[in-house]
């Protein structure tokens, strides 16, 4: 078993990810009144209204959600989520740092990126930091017609709306920027930043092109059987997944072998297997 697939690695990701999320709150978001939805956003609002510690507030909100969530998602997930939620609360209140900037747009950008990195690491370890995703899963389990993503969107929207009322419209807009960046970075961390390209090549010289791919590029390829919708003639279709830096070379090979080939190129968010 590879180390990155081990339980130890998962728990390291949970600890480091929770710490990074706490840094995003303490360095950028909380000092600049940016409430990026969810439990952390609620905790930020209550901190400025009643001076409740952010970490304590997050833990208080997460405890009942955790109790219901562990019944819903199972013990292993529950243990990891409990650890992540407690660590995030402790790190947030105990790690005292000065804000790196008072510029709200910079805080929204860097806070969103840091939070996305931290949450992405926690999610990859099959855990969460508690909060809205657990609440959404509980609601969905009782009313399946209500999608999880819709519940999370509604909660985040309401938190940002309240933040706009409490802090002002500008702070609400900064929170939306932070939310957007967080979601994008989570995807990058979970799926990998080294995205690849998939080529679908329809050609009368499919076997020759596939041979060149194997010999010249040392890449695998799959020949699929297809039929033209109009002509009803059989066509071979090459499927090949390559890295971005190999795109130009593959285009050159296809053009050399069959300038009239029909080529479809699409993004691949994650690739697993030999060569990747």
Secondary structure, DSSP 8 states (H G I E B T S, - for coil): --GGGSHHHHHHHHHHHHHHHHHHIIIIIGGGT---SHHHHHHHHHHHHH---HHHHHHHHHHHHHHHHHHHH-HHHHHHHHHHHHHHHHHHHH-----S---HHHHHHHHHHHHHHHHHHHHHTT---STHHHHHHHHHHH-TTS-HHHHHHHHHHHHHHHHHHHH-HHHHHHHHHHHHHHHHHHHHHHH-S--EEEEEEEETTHHHHHHHHHHHS----EEEEEE-TTT--EEEEEEEEEEGGGHHHHHHHHHHH-TT-EEEEEEES---STT-
